[in-house]
Amino acid sequence: MRRTTAPRSSKTGQRKAQTARRGREANKNQDATGVAELRKPQPSLVLPTPQRVNASQRQAQQQARRRRRTARQVRRFESVVA
C-alpha cells in the first residue's frame, strides 16, 4: 500500500489519513464492523435512478428548446432592425 505524502493539515489530507487509518485497523484485526463500514456504498457511487435520468434528460431538452427559441427571436429581431 502506497502512503500518500499529502499535507495532513488540509481537509483532503486529513480525510485520506482517516481512511488509510481505518483501512489499516480493519486489516489488522479483521474487525467485522470496520470491514462493513468500509464496504458501505459511497453516496457518490450510487447510480442515478431511472426517474432521475429521465428528469435530467427532460431538463436538457427544455434548455435546448429554450435556446433555439431565443435564437429564433434574436434572428427575427435583427432582420426587423436591419
mmCIF file of the N, C-alpha and C atoms, coordinates in Angstrom:
data_MODEL
# 
_entry.id   MODEL 
# 
loop_
_atom_site.group_PDB 
_atom_site.id 
_atom_site.type_symbol 
_atom_site.label_atom_id 
_atom_site.label_alt_id 
_atom_site.label_comp_id 
_atom_site.label_asym_id 
_atom_site.label_entity_id 
_atom_site.label_seq_id 
_atom_site.pdbx_PDB_ins_code 
_atom_site.Cartn_x 
_atom_site.Cartn_y 
_atom_site.Cartn_z 
_atom_site.occupancy 
_atom_site.B_iso_or_equiv 
_atom_site.pdbx_formal_charge 
_atom_site.auth_seq_id 
_atom_site.auth_comp_id 
_atom_site.auth_asym_id 
_atom_site.auth_atom_id 
_atom_site.pdbx_PDB_model_num 
ATOM 1   N N  . MET A 1 1  ? 0.842   -1.199 0.000   1.00 0.00 ? 1  MET A N  1 
ATOM 2   C CA . MET A 1 1  ? 0.000   0.000  0.000   1.00 0.00 ? 1  MET A CA 1 
ATOM 3   C C  . MET A 1 1  ? 0.878   1.251  0.000   1.00 0.00 ? 1  MET A C  1 
ATOM 4   N N  . ARG A 1 2  ? 0.574   2.184  -0.902  1.00 0.00 ? 2  ARG A N  1 
ATOM 5   C CA . ARG A 1 2  ? 1.384   3.390  -1.018  1.00 0.00 ? 2  ARG A CA 1 
ATOM 6   C C  . ARG A 1 2  ? 0.813   4.482  -0.134  1.00 0.00 ? 2  ARG A C  1 
ATOM 7   N N  . ARG A 1 3  ? 1.645   5.010  0.731   1.00 0.00 ? 3  ARG A N  1 
ATOM 8   C CA . ARG A 1 3  ? 1.217   6.119  1.593   1.00 0.00 ? 3  ARG A CA 1 
ATOM 9   C C  . ARG A 1 3  ? 1.389   7.411  0.829   1.00 0.00 ? 3  ARG A C  1 
ATOM 10  N N  . THR A 1 4  ? 0.336   8.202  0.768   1.00 0.00 ? 4  THR A N  1 
ATOM 11  C CA . THR A 1 4  ? 0.443   9.483  0.065   1.00 0.00 ? 4  THR A CA 1 
ATOM 12  C C  . THR A 1 4  ? 1.106   10.496 0.990   1.00 0.00 ? 4  THR A C  1 
ATOM 13  N N  . THR A 1 5  ? 1.862   11.397 0.406   1.00 0.00 ? 5  THR A N  1 
ATOM 14  C CA . THR A 1 5  ? 2.544   12.422 1.201   1.00 0.00 ? 5  THR A CA 1 
ATOM 15  C C  . THR A 1 5  ? 1.786   13.736 1.074   1.00 0.00 ? 5  THR A C  1 
ATOM 16  N N  . ALA A 1 6  ? 0.511   13.691 1.432   1.00 0.00 ? 6  ALA A N  1 
ATOM 17  C CA . ALA A 1 6  ? -0.307  14.907 1.378   1.00 0.00 ? 6  ALA A CA 1 
ATOM 18  C C  . ALA A 1 6  ? -0.129  15.676 2.674   1.00 0.00 ? 6  ALA A C  1 
ATOM 19  N N  . PRO A 1 7  ? -0.216  16.985 2.598   1.00 0.00 ? 7  PRO A N  1 
ATOM 20  C CA . PRO A 1 7  ? -0.129  17.759 3.843   1.00 0.00 ? 7  PRO A CA 1 
ATOM 21  C C  . PRO A 1 7  ? -1.320  17.432 4.736   1.00 0.00 ? 7  PRO A C  1 
ATOM 22  N N  . ARG A 1 8  ? -1.020  16.959 5.939   1.00 0.00 ? 8  ARG A N  1 
ATOM 23  C CA . ARG A 1 8  ? -2.097  16.479 6.796   1.00 0.00 ? 8  ARG A CA 1 
ATOM 24  C C  . ARG A 1 8  ? -2.933  17.622 7.380   1.00 0.00 ? 8  ARG A C  1 
ATOM 25  N N  . SER A 1 9  ? -2.489  18.856 7.160   1.00 0.00 ? 9  SER A N  1 
ATOM 26  C CA . SER A 1 9  ? -3.258  19.987 7.680   1.00 0.00 ? 9  SER A CA 1 
ATOM 27  C C  . SER A 1 9  ? -4.498  20.227 6.821   1.00 0.00 ? 9  SER A C  1 
ATOM 28  N N  . SER A 1 10 ? -4.388  19.872 5.527   1.00 0.00 ? 10 SER A N  1 
ATOM 29  C CA . SER A 1 10 ? -5.512  20.121 4.621   1.00 0.00 ? 10 SER A CA 1 
ATOM 30  C C  . SER A 1 10 ? -6.640  19.134 4.900   1.00 0.00 ? 10 SER A C  1 
ATOM 31  N N  . LYS A 1 11 ? -7.840  19.525 4.488   1.00 0.00 ? 11 LYS A N  1 
ATOM 32  C CA . LYS A 1 11 ? -9.016  18.676 4.691   1.00 0.00 ? 11 LYS A CA 1 
ATOM 33  C C  . LYS A 1 11 ? -8.847  17.341 3.971   1.00 0.00 ? 11 LYS A C  1 
ATOM 34  N N  . THR A 1 12 ? -8.398  17.410 2.713   1.00 0.00 ? 12 THR A N  1 
ATOM 35  C CA . THR A 1 12 ? -8.229  16.180 1.936   1.00 0.00 ? 12 THR A CA 1 
ATOM 36  C C  . THR A 1 12 ? -7.222  15.272 2.616   1.00 0.00 ? 12 THR A C  1 
ATOM 37  N N  . GLY A 1 13 ? -6.128  15.865 3.065   1.00 0.00 ? 13 GLY A N  1 
ATOM 38  C CA . GLY A 1 13 ? -5.087  15.087 3.723   1.00 0.00 ? 13 GLY A CA 1 
ATOM 39  C C  . GLY A 1 13 ? -5.630  14.384 4.943   1.00 0.00 ? 13 GLY A C  1 
ATOM 40  N N  . GLN A 1 14 ? -6.389  15.136 5.738   1.00 0.00 ? 14 GLN A N  1 
ATOM 41  C CA . GLN A 1 14 ? -6.978  14.562 6.952   1.00 0.00 ? 14 GLN A CA 1 
ATOM 42  C C  . GLN A 1 14 ? -7.891  13.398 6.593   1.00 0.00 ? 14 GLN A C  1 
ATOM 43  N N  . ARG A 1 15 ? -8.698  13.602 5.539   1.00 0.00 ? 15 ARG A N  1 
ATOM 44  C CA . ARG A 1 15 ? -9.636  12.558 5.141   1.00 0.00 ? 15 ARG A CA 1 
ATOM 45  C C  . ARG A 1 15 ? -8.868  11.323 4.675   1.00 0.00 ? 15 ARG A C  1 
ATOM 46  N N  . LYS A 1 16 ? -7.825  11.563 3.875   1.00 0.00 ? 16 LYS A N  1 
ATOM 47  C CA . LYS A 1 16 ? -7.013  10.445 3.389   1.00 0.00 ? 16 LYS A CA 1 
ATOM 48  C C  . LYS A 1 16 ? -6.398  9.682  4.549   1.00 0.00 ? 16 LYS A C  1 
ATOM 49  N N  . ALA A 1 17 ? -5.852  10.441 5.500   1.00 0.00 ? 17 ALA A N  1 
ATOM 50  C CA . ALA A 1 17 ? -5.228  9.816  6.663   1.00 0.00 ? 17 ALA A CA 1 
ATOM 51  C C  . ALA A 1 17 ? -6.257  8.982  7.410   1.00 0.00 ? 17 ALA A C  1 
ATOM 52  N N  . GLN A 1 18 ? -7.451  9.554  7.559   1.00 0.00 ? 18 GLN A N  1 
ATOM 53  C CA . GLN A 1 18 ? -8.526  8.873  8.291   1.00 0.00 ? 18 GLN A CA 1 
ATOM 54  C C  . GLN A 1 18 ? -8.877  7.553  7.619   1.00 0.00 ? 18 GLN A C  1 
ATOM 55  N N  . THR A 1 19 ? -9.102  7.601  6.295   1.00 0.00 ? 19 THR A N  1 
ATOM 56  C CA . THR A 1 19 ? -9.495  6.375  5.588   1.00 0.00 ? 19 THR A CA 1 
ATOM 57  C C  . THR A 1 19 ? -8.367  5.352  5.617   1.00 0.00 ? 19 THR A C  1 
ATOM 58  N N  . ALA A 1 20 ? -7.127  5.836  5.468   1.00 0.00 ? 20 ALA A N  1 
ATOM 59  C CA . ALA A 1 20 ? -5.982  4.921  5.497   1.00 0.00 ? 20 ALA A CA 1 
ATOM 60  C C  . ALA A 1 20 ? -5.915  4.239  6.858   1.00 0.00 ? 20 ALA A C  1 
ATOM 61  N N  . ARG A 1 21 ? -6.092  5.045  7.907   1.00 0.00 ? 21 ARG A N  1 
ATOM 62  C CA . ARG A 1 21 ? -6.043  4.511  9.265   1.00 0.00 ? 21 ARG A CA 1 
ATOM 63  C C  . ARG A 1 21 ? -7.148  3.466  9.438   1.00 0.00 ? 21 ARG A C  1 
ATOM 64  N N  . ARG A 1 22 ? -8.345  3.813  8.964   1.00 0.00 ? 22 ARG A N  1 
ATOM 65  C CA . ARG A 1 22 ? -9.479  2.899  9.111   1.00 0.00 ? 22 ARG A CA 1 
ATOM 66  C C  . ARG A 1 22 ? -9.189  1.584  8.389   1.00 0.00 ? 22 ARG A C  1 
ATOM 67  N N  . GLY A 1 23 ? -8.626  1.703  7.171   1.00 0.00 ? 23 GLY A N  1 
ATOM 68  C CA . GLY A 1 23 ? -8.294  0.519  6.396   1.00 0.00 ? 23 GLY A CA 1 
ATOM 69  C C  . GLY A 1 23 ? -7.267  -0.340 7.112   1.00 0.00 ? 23 GLY A C  1 
ATOM 70  N N  . ARG A 1 24 ? -6.231  0.301  7.644   1.00 0.00 ? 24 ARG A N  1 
ATOM 71  C CA . ARG A 1 24 ? -5.185  -0.434 8.357   1.00 0.00 ? 24 ARG A CA 1 
ATOM 72  C C  . ARG A 1 24 ? -5.755  -1.150 9.571   1.00 0.00 ? 24 ARG A C  1 
ATOM 73  N N  . GLU A 1 25 ? -6.616  -0.435 10.314  1.00 0.00 ? 25 GLU A N  1 
ATOM 74  C CA . GLU A 1 25 ? -7.217  -1.049 11.507  1.00 0.00 ? 25 GLU A CA 1 
ATOM 75  C C  . GLU A 1 25 ? -8.047  -2.266 11.109  1.00 0.00 ? 25 GLU A C  1 
ATOM 76  N N  . ALA A 1 26 ? -8.830  -2.116 10.042  1.00 0.00 ? 26 ALA A N  1 
ATOM 77  C CA . ALA A 1 26 ? -9.680  -3.212 9.590   1.00 0.00 ? 26 ALA A CA 1 
ATOM 78  C C  . ALA A 1 26 ? -8.822  -4.408 9.189   1.00 0.00 ? 26 ALA A C  1 
ATOM 79  N N  . ASN A 1 27 ? -7.702  -4.122 8.508   1.00 0.00 ? 27 ASN A N  1 
ATOM 80  C CA . ASN A 1 27 ? -6.815  -5.200 8.092   1.00 0.00 ? 27 ASN A CA 1 
ATOM 81  C C  . ASN A 1 27 ? -6.161  -5.859 9.295   1.00 0.00 ? 27 ASN A C  1 
ATOM 82  N N  . LYS A 1 28 ? -5.820  -5.035 10.279  1.00 0.00 ? 28 LYS A N  1 
ATOM 83  C CA . LYS A 1 28 ? -5.068  -5.530 11.427  1.00 0.00 ? 28 LYS A CA 1 
ATOM 84  C C  . LYS A 1 28 ? -5.862  -6.591 12.185  1.00 0.00 ? 28 LYS A C  1 
ATOM 85  N N  . ASN A 1 29 ? -7.077  -6.235 12.569  1.00 0.00 ? 29 ASN A N  1 
ATOM 86  C CA . ASN A 1 29 ? -7.822  -7.170 13.421  1.00 0.00 ? 29 ASN A CA 1 
ATOM 87  C C  . ASN A 1 29 ? -9.027  -7.793 12.711  1.00 0.00 ? 29 ASN A C  1 
ATOM 88  N N  . GLN A 1 30 ? -9.169  -7.516 11.414  1.00 0.00 ? 30 GLN A N  1 
ATOM 89  C CA . GLN A 1 30 ? -10.303 -8.051 10.656  1.00 0.00 ? 30 GLN A CA 1 
ATOM 90  C C  . GLN A 1 30 ? -11.603 -7.890 11.443  1.00 0.00 ? 30 GLN A C  1 
ATOM 91  N N  . ASP A 1 31 ? -11.783 -6.712 11.988  1.00 0.00 ? 31 ASP A N  1 
ATOM 92  C CA . ASP A 1 31 ? -12.987 -6.427 12.759  1.00 0.00 ? 31 ASP A CA 1 
ATOM 93  C C  . ASP A 1 31 ? -14.159 -6.333 11.787  1.00 0.00 ? 31 ASP A C  1 
ATOM 94  N N  . ALA A 1 32 ? -15.186 -7.130 12.033  1.00 0.00 ? 32 ALA A N  1 
ATOM 95  C CA . ALA A 1 32 ? -16.324 -7.200 11.112  1.00 0.00 ? 32 ALA A CA 1 
ATOM 96  C C  . ALA A 1 32 ? -16.961 -5.825 10.927  1.00 0.00 ? 32 ALA A C  1 
ATOM 97  N N  . THR A 1 33 ? -17.079 -5.065 12.016  1.00 0.00 ? 33 THR A N  1 
ATOM 98  C CA . THR A 1 33 ? -17.730 -3.757 11.909  1.00 0.00 ? 33 THR A CA 1 
ATOM 99  C C  . THR A 1 33 ? -16.894 -2.829 11.034  1.00 0.00 ? 33 THR A C  1 
ATOM 100 N N  . GLY A 1 34 ? -15.576 -2.848 11.209  1.00 0.00 ? 34 GLY A N  1 
ATOM 101 C CA . GLY A 1 34 ? -14.702 -1.996 10.406  1.00 0.00 ? 34 GLY A CA 1 
ATOM 102 C C  . GLY A 1 34 ? -14.820 -2.323 8.932   1.00 0.00 ? 34 GLY A C  1 
ATOM 103 N N  . VAL A 1 35 ? -14.828 -3.622 8.624   1.00 0.00 ? 35 VAL A N  1 
ATOM 104 C CA . VAL A 1 35 ? -14.928 -4.069 7.238   1.00 0.00 ? 35 VAL A CA 1 
ATOM 105 C C  . VAL A 1 35 ? -16.270 -3.639 6.662   1.00 0.00 ? 35 VAL A C  1 
ATOM 106 N N  . ALA A 1 36 ? -17.328 -3.834 7.447   1.00 0.00 ? 36 ALA A N  1 
ATOM 107 C CA . ALA A 1 36 ? -18.665 -3.452 6.991   1.00 0.00 ? 36 ALA A CA 1 
ATOM 108 C C  . ALA A 1 36 ? -18.705 -1.957 6.708   1.00 0.00 ? 36 ALA A C  1 
ATOM 109 N N  . GLU A 1 37 ? -18.049 -1.196 7.581   1.00 0.00 ? 37 GLU A N  1 
ATOM 110 C CA . GLU A 1 37 ? -18.033 0.259  7.409   1.00 0.00 ? 37 GLU A CA 1 
ATOM 111 C C  . GLU A 1 37 ? -17.327 0.632  6.110   1.00 0.00 ? 37 GLU A C  1 
ATOM 112 N N  . LEU A 1 38 ? -16.242 -0.072 5.815   1.00 0.00 ? 38 LEU A N  1 
ATOM 113 C CA . LEU A 1 38 ? -15.504 0.204  4.587   1.00 0.00 ? 38 LEU A CA 1 
ATOM 114 C C  . LEU A 1 38 ? -16.311 -0.213 3.360   1.00 0.00 ? 38 LEU A C  1 
ATOM 115 N N  . ARG A 1 39 ? -17.106 -1.268 3.503   1.00 0.00 ? 39 ARG A N  1 
ATOM 116 C CA . ARG A 1 39 ? -17.855 -1.794 2.359   1.00 0.00 ? 39 ARG A CA 1 
ATOM 117 C C  . ARG A 1 39 ? -19.134 -1.013 2.096   1.00 0.00 ? 39 ARG A C  1 
ATOM 118 N N  . LYS A 1 40 ? -19.475 -0.098 3.004   1.00 0.00 ? 40 LYS A N  1 
ATOM 119 C CA . LYS A 1 40 ? -20.711 0.674  2.834   1.00 0.00 ? 40 LYS A CA 1 
ATOM 120 C C  . LYS A 1 40 ? -20.673 1.408  1.498   1.00 0.00 ? 40 LYS A C  1 
ATOM 121 N N  . PRO A 1 41 ? -21.757 1.397  0.718   1.00 0.00 ? 41 PRO A N  1 
ATOM 122 C CA . PRO A 1 41 ? -21.729 2.088  -0.574  1.00 0.00 ? 41 PRO A CA 1 
ATOM 123 C C  . PRO A 1 41 ? -21.550 3.590  -0.373  1.00 0.00 ? 41 PRO A C  1 
ATOM 124 N N  . GLN A 1 42 ? -20.611 4.152  -1.114  1.00 0.00 ? 42 GLN A N  1 
ATOM 125 C CA . GLN A 1 42 ? -20.378 5.595  -1.014  1.00 0.00 ? 42 GLN A CA 1 
ATOM 126 C C  . GLN A 1 42 ? -21.481 6.324  -1.785  1.00 0.00 ? 42 GLN A C  1 
ATOM 127 N N  . PRO A 1 43 ? -21.986 7.425  -1.248  1.00 0.00 ? 43 PRO A N  1 
ATOM 128 C CA . PRO A 1 43 ? -23.084 8.126  -1.918  1.00 0.00 ? 43 PRO A CA 1 
ATOM 129 C C  . PRO A 1 43 ? -22.744 8.559  -3.340  1.00 0.00 ? 43 PRO A C  1 
ATOM 130 N N  . SER A 1 44 ? -21.461 8.876  -3.586  1.00 0.00 ? 44 SER A N  1 
ATOM 131 C CA . SER A 1 44 ? -21.082 9.330  -4.926  1.00 0.00 ? 44 SER A CA 1 
ATOM 132 C C  . SER A 1 44 ? -21.152 8.180  -5.936  1.00 0.00 ? 44 SER A C  1 
ATOM 133 N N  . LEU A 1 45 ? -21.034 6.942  -5.441  1.00 0.00 ? 45 LEU A N  1 
ATOM 134 C CA . LEU A 1 45 ? -21.015 5.794  -6.346  1.00 0.00 ? 45 LEU A CA 1 
ATOM 135 C C  . LEU A 1 45 ? -22.416 5.252  -6.630  1.00 0.00 ? 45 LEU A C  1 
ATOM 136 N N  . VAL A 1 46 ? -23.417 5.766  -5.929  1.00 0.00 ? 46 VAL A N  1 
ATOM 137 C CA . VAL A 1 46 ? -24.787 5.295  -6.142  1.00 0.00 ? 46 VAL A CA 1 
ATOM 138 C C  . VAL A 1 46 ? -25.235 5.765  -7.516  1.00 0.00 ? 46 VAL A C  1 
ATOM 139 N N  . LEU A 1 47 ? -25.677 4.820  -8.345  1.00 0.00 ? 47 LEU A N  1 
ATOM 140 C CA . LEU A 1 47 ? -26.059 5.170  -9.709  1.00 0.00 ? 47 LEU A CA 1 
ATOM 141 C C  . LEU A 1 47 ? -27.375 5.943  -9.702  1.00 0.00 ? 47 LEU A C  1 
ATOM 142 N N  . PRO A 1 48 ? -27.534 6.876  -10.644 1.00 0.00 ? 48 PRO A N  1 
ATOM 143 C CA . PRO A 1 48 ? -28.783 7.627  -10.697 1.00 0.00 ? 48 PRO A CA 1 
ATOM 144 C C  . PRO A 1 48 ? -29.950 6.718  -11.062 1.00 0.00 ? 48 PRO A C  1 
ATOM 145 N N  . THR A 1 49 ? -31.078 6.946  -10.431 1.00 0.00 ? 49 THR A N  1 
ATOM 146 C CA . THR A 1 49 ? -32.267 6.133  -10.699 1.00 0.00 ? 49 THR A CA 1 
ATOM 147 C C  . THR A 1 49 ? -32.841 6.525  -12.058 1.00 0.00 ? 49 THR A C  1 
ATOM 148 N N  . PRO A 1 50 ? -33.610 5.638  -12.685 1.00 0.00 ? 50 PRO A N  1 
ATOM 149 C CA . PRO A 1 50 ? -34.206 5.951  -13.993 1.00 0.00 ? 50 PRO A CA 1 
ATOM 150 C C  . PRO A 1 50 ? -34.979 7.269  -13.988 1.00 0.00 ? 50 PRO A C  1 
ATOM 151 N N  . GLN A 1 51 ? -35.728 7.506  -12.885 1.00 0.00 ? 51 GLN A N  1 
ATOM 152 C CA . GLN A 1 51 ? -36.501 8.749  -12.819 1.00 0.00 ? 51 GLN A CA 1 
ATOM 153 C C  . GLN A 1 51 ? -35.567 9.940  -12.922 1.00 0.00 ? 51 GLN A C  1 
ATOM 154 N N  . ARG A 1 52 ? -34.440 9.867  -12.180 1.00 0.00 ? 52 ARG A N  1 
ATOM 155 C CA . ARG A 1 52 ? -33.511 10.988 -12.158 1.00 0.00 ? 52 ARG A CA 1 
ATOM 156 C C  . ARG A 1 52 ? -32.917 11.202 -13.556 1.00 0.00 ? 52 ARG A C  1 
ATOM 157 N N  . VAL A 1 53 ? -32.603 10.081 -14.225 1.00 0.00 ? 53 VAL A N  1 
ATOM 158 C CA . VAL A 1 53 ? -32.042 10.166 -15.579 1.00 0.00 ? 53 VAL A CA 1 
ATOM 159 C C  . VAL A 1 53 ? -33.053 10.836 -16.494 1.00 0.00 ? 53 VAL A C  1 
ATOM 160 N N  . ASN A 1 54 ? -34.309 10.377 -16.422 1.00 0.00 ? 54 ASN A N  1 
ATOM 161 C CA . ASN A 1 54 ? -35.356 10.939 -17.268 1.00 0.00 ? 54 ASN A CA 1 
ATOM 162 C C  . ASN A 1 54 ? -35.510 12.420 -17.008 1.00 0.00 ? 54 ASN A C  1 
ATOM 163 N N  . ALA A 1 55 ? -35.495 12.796 -15.728 1.00 0.00 ? 55 ALA A N  1 
ATOM 164 C CA . ALA A 1 55 ? -35.675 14.201 -15.359 1.00 0.00 ? 55 ALA A CA 1 
ATOM 165 C C  . ALA A 1 55 ? -34.557 15.041 -15.963 1.00 0.00 ? 55 ALA A C  1 
ATOM 166 N N  . SER A 1 56 ? -33.318 14.546 -15.843 1.00 0.00 ? 56 SER A N  1 
ATOM 167 C CA . SER A 1 56 ? -32.178 15.328 -16.352 1.00 0.00 ? 56 SER A CA 1 
ATOM 168 C C  . SER A 1 56 ? -32.270 15.453 -17.874 1.00 0.00 ? 56 SER A C  1 
ATOM 169 N N  . GLN A 1 57 ? -32.687 14.367 -18.540 1.00 0.00 ? 57 GLN A N  1 
ATOM 170 C CA . GLN A 1 57 ? -32.833 14.412 -19.999 1.00 0.00 ? 57 GLN A CA 1 
ATOM 171 C C  . GLN A 1 57 ? -33.899 15.424 -20.394 1.00 0.00 ? 57 GLN A C  1 
ATOM 172 N N  . ARG A 1 58 ? -35.029 15.389 -19.664 1.00 0.00 ? 58 ARG A N  1 
ATOM 173 C CA . ARG A 1 58 ? -36.127 16.312 -19.954 1.00 0.00 ? 58 ARG A CA 1 
ATOM 174 C C  . ARG A 1 58 ? -35.641 17.748 -19.795 1.00 0.00 ? 58 ARG A C  1 
ATOM 175 N N  . GLN A 1 59 ? -34.869 17.964 -18.724 1.00 0.00 ? 59 GLN A N  1 
ATOM 176 C CA . GLN A 1 59 ? -34.348 19.307 -18.460 1.00 0.00 ? 59 GLN A CA 1 
ATOM 177 C C  . GLN A 1 59 ? -33.452 19.762 -19.619 1.00 0.00 ? 59 GLN A C  1 
ATOM 178 N N  . ALA A 1 60 ? -32.602 18.861 -20.084 1.00 0.00 ? 60 ALA A N  1 
ATOM 179 C CA . ALA A 1 60 ? -31.688 19.184 -21.182 1.00 0.00 ? 60 ALA A CA 1 
ATOM 180 C C  . ALA A 1 60 ? -32.486 19.556 -22.430 1.00 0.00 ? 60 ALA A C  1 
ATOM 181 N N  . GLN A 1 61 ? -33.535 18.773 -22.706 1.00 0.00 ? 61 GLN A N  1 
ATOM 182 C CA . GLN A 1 61 ? -34.379 19.054 -23.873 1.00 0.00 ? 61 GLN A CA 1 
ATOM 183 C C  . GLN A 1 61 ? -35.029 20.421 -23.757 1.00 0.00 ? 61 GLN A C  1 
ATOM 184 N N  . GLN A 1 62 ? -35.549 20.723 -22.561 1.00 0.00 ? 62 GLN A N  1 
ATOM 185 C CA . GLN A 1 62 ? -36.189 22.019 -22.343 1.00 0.00 ? 62 GLN A CA 1 
ATOM 186 C C  . GLN A 1 62 ? -35.199 23.147 -22.575 1.00 0.00 ? 62 GLN A C  1 
ATOM 187 N N  . GLN A 1 63 ? -33.987 22.979 -22.042 1.00 0.00 ? 63 GLN A N  1 
ATOM 188 C CA . GLN A 1 63 ? -32.964 24.019 -22.214 1.00 0.00 ? 63 GLN A CA 1 
ATOM 189 C C  . GLN A 1 63 ? -32.662 24.229 -23.693 1.00 0.00 ? 63 GLN A C  1 
ATOM 190 N N  . ALA A 1 64 ? -32.529 23.126 -24.434 1.00 0.00 ? 64 ALA A N  1 
ATOM 191 C CA . ALA A 1 64 ? -32.229 23.209 -25.862 1.00 0.00 ? 64 ALA A CA 1 
ATOM 192 C C  . ALA A 1 64 ? -33.350 23.957 -26.579 1.00 0.00 ? 64 ALA A C  1 
ATOM 193 N N  . ARG A 1 65 ? -34.595 23.604 -26.233 1.00 0.00 ? 65 ARG A N  1 
ATOM 194 C CA . ARG A 1 65 ? -35.761 24.240 -26.847 1.00 0.00 ? 65 ARG A CA 1 
ATOM 195 C C  . ARG A 1 65 ? -35.727 25.745 -26.593 1.00 0.00 ? 65 ARG A C  1 
ATOM 196 N N  . ARG A 1 66 ? -35.444 26.088 -25.320 1.00 0.00 ? 66 ARG A N  1 
ATOM 197 C CA . ARG A 1 66 ? -35.403 27.497 -24.930 1.00 0.00 ? 66 ARG A CA 1 
ATOM 198 C C  . ARG A 1 66 ? -34.320 28.227 -25.722 1.00 0.00 ? 66 ARG A C  1 
ATOM 199 N N  . ARG A 1 67 ? -33.157 27.571 -25.842 1.00 0.00 ? 67 ARG A N  1 
ATOM 200 C CA . ARG A 1 67 ? -32.045 28.182 -26.564 1.00 0.00 ? 67 ARG A CA 1 
ATOM 201 C C  . ARG A 1 67 ? -32.431 28.450 -28.016 1.00 0.00 ? 67 ARG A C  1 
ATOM 202 N N  . ARG A 1 68 ? -33.074 27.443 -28.656 1.00 0.00 ? 68 ARG A N  1 
ATOM 203 C CA . ARG A 1 68 ? -33.488 27.593 -30.051 1.00 0.00 ? 68 ARG A CA 1 
ATOM 204 C C  . ARG A 1 68 ? -34.467 28.744 -30.192 1.00 0.00 ? 68 ARG A C  1 
ATOM 205 N N  . ARG A 1 69 ? -35.430 28.799 -29.248 1.00 0.00 ? 69 ARG A N  1 
ATOM 206 C CA . ARG A 1 69 ? -36.465 29.824 -29.304 1.00 0.00 ? 69 ARG A CA 1 
ATOM 207 C C  . ARG A 1 69 ? -35.838 31.213 -29.228 1.00 0.00 ? 69 ARG A C  1 
ATOM 208 N N  . THR A 1 70 ? -34.916 31.402 -28.283 1.00 0.00 ? 70 THR A N  1 
ATOM 209 C CA . THR A 1 70 ? -34.291 32.723 -28.124 1.00 0.00 ? 70 THR A CA 1 
ATOM 210 C C  . THR A 1 70 ? -33.489 33.063 -29.377 1.00 0.00 ? 70 THR A C  1 
ATOM 211 N N  . ALA A 1 71 ? -32.797 32.071 -29.945 1.00 0.00 ? 71 ALA A N  1 
ATOM 212 C CA . ALA A 1 71 ? -32.012 32.305 -31.160 1.00 0.00 ? 71 ALA A CA 1 
ATOM 213 C C  . ALA A 1 71 ? -32.938 32.784 -32.275 1.00 0.00 ? 71 ALA A C  1 
ATOM 214 N N  . ARG A 1 72 ? -34.098 32.123 -32.395 1.00 0.00 ? 72 ARG A N  1 
ATOM 215 C CA . ARG A 1 72 ? -35.084 32.472 -33.417 1.00 0.00 ? 72 ARG A CA 1 
ATOM 216 C C  . ARG A 1 72 ? -35.550 33.916 -33.218 1.00 0.00 ? 72 ARG A C  1 
ATOM 217 N N  . GLN A 1 73 ? -35.857 34.250 -31.957 1.00 0.00 ? 73 GLN A N  1 
ATOM 218 C CA . GLN A 1 73 ? -36.327 35.605 -31.647 1.00 0.00 ? 73 GLN A CA 1 
ATOM 219 C C  . GLN A 1 73 ? -35.269 36.637 -32.009 1.00 0.00 ? 73 GLN A C  1 
ATOM 220 N N  . VAL A 1 74 ? -34.019 36.336 -31.649 1.00 0.00 ? 74 VAL A N  1 
ATOM 221 C CA . VAL A 1 74 ? -32.918 37.262 -31.945 1.00 0.00 ? 74 VAL A CA 1 
ATOM 222 C C  . VAL A 1 74 ? -32.828 37.470 -33.445 1.00 0.00 ? 74 VAL A C  1 
ATOM 223 N N  . ARG A 1 75 ? -32.883 36.374 -34.214 1.00 0.00 ? 75 ARG A N  1 
ATOM 224 C CA . ARG A 1 75 ? -32.779 36.462 -35.672 1.00 0.00 ? 75 ARG A CA 1 
ATOM 225 C C  . ARG A 1 75 ? -33.897 37.340 -36.225 1.00 0.00 ? 75 ARG A C  1 
ATOM 226 N N  . ARG A 1 76 ? -35.127 37.089 -35.755 1.00 0.00 ? 76 ARG A N  1 
ATOM 227 C CA . ARG A 1 76 ? -36.293 37.836 -36.230 1.00 0.00 ? 76 ARG A CA 1 
ATOM 228 C C  . ARG A 1 76 ? -36.103 39.326 -35.939 1.00 0.00 ? 76 ARG A C  1 
ATOM 229 N N  . PHE A 1 77 ? -35.661 39.602 -34.703 1.00 0.00 ? 77 PHE A N  1 
ATOM 230 C CA . PHE A 1 77 ? -35.487 40.990 -34.266 1.00 0.00 ? 77 PHE A CA 1 
ATOM 231 C C  . PHE A 1 77 ? -34.419 41.684 -35.113 1.00 0.00 ? 77 PHE A C  1 
ATOM 232 N N  . GLU A 1 78 ? -33.315 40.965 -35.378 1.00 0.00 ? 78 GLU A N  1 
ATOM 233 C CA . GLU A 1 78 ? -32.229 41.559 -36.158 1.00 0.00 ? 78 GLU A CA 1 
ATOM 234 C C  . GLU A 1 78 ? -32.692 41.854 -37.580 1.00 0.00 ? 78 GLU A C  1 
ATOM 235 N N  . SER A 1 79 ? -33.506 40.959 -38.157 1.00 0.00 ? 79 SER A N  1 
ATOM 236 C CA . SER A 1 79 ? -33.992 41.177 -39.525 1.00 0.00 ? 79 SER A CA 1 
ATOM 237 C C  . SER A 1 79 ? -34.899 42.410 -39.557 1.00 0.00 ? 79 SER A C  1 
ATOM 238 N N  . VAL A 1 80 ? -35.667 42.636 -38.497 1.00 0.00 ? 80 VAL A N  1 
ATOM 239 C CA . VAL A 1 80 ? -36.553 43.801 -38.424 1.00 0.00 ? 80 VAL A CA 1 
ATOM 240 C C  . VAL A 1 80 ? -35.717 45.070 -38.291 1.00 0.00 ? 80 VAL A C  1 
ATOM 241 N N  . VAL A 1 81 ? -34.720 45.029 -37.416 1.00 0.00 ? 81 VAL A N  1 
ATOM 242 C CA . VAL A 1 81 ? -33.896 46.215 -37.131 1.00 0.00 ? 81 VAL A CA 1 
ATOM 243 C C  . VAL A 1 81 ? -33.050 46.587 -38.348 1.00 0.00 ? 81 VAL A C  1 
ATOM 244 N N  . ALA A 1 82 ? -32.436 45.588 -38.985 1.00 0.00 ? 82 ALA A N  1 
ATOM 245 C CA . ALA A 1 82 ? -31.507 45.858 -40.096 1.00 0.00 ? 82 ALA A CA 1 
ATOM 246 C C  . ALA A 1 82 ? -32.229 46.467 -41.305 1.00 0.00 ? 82 ALA A C  1 
# 
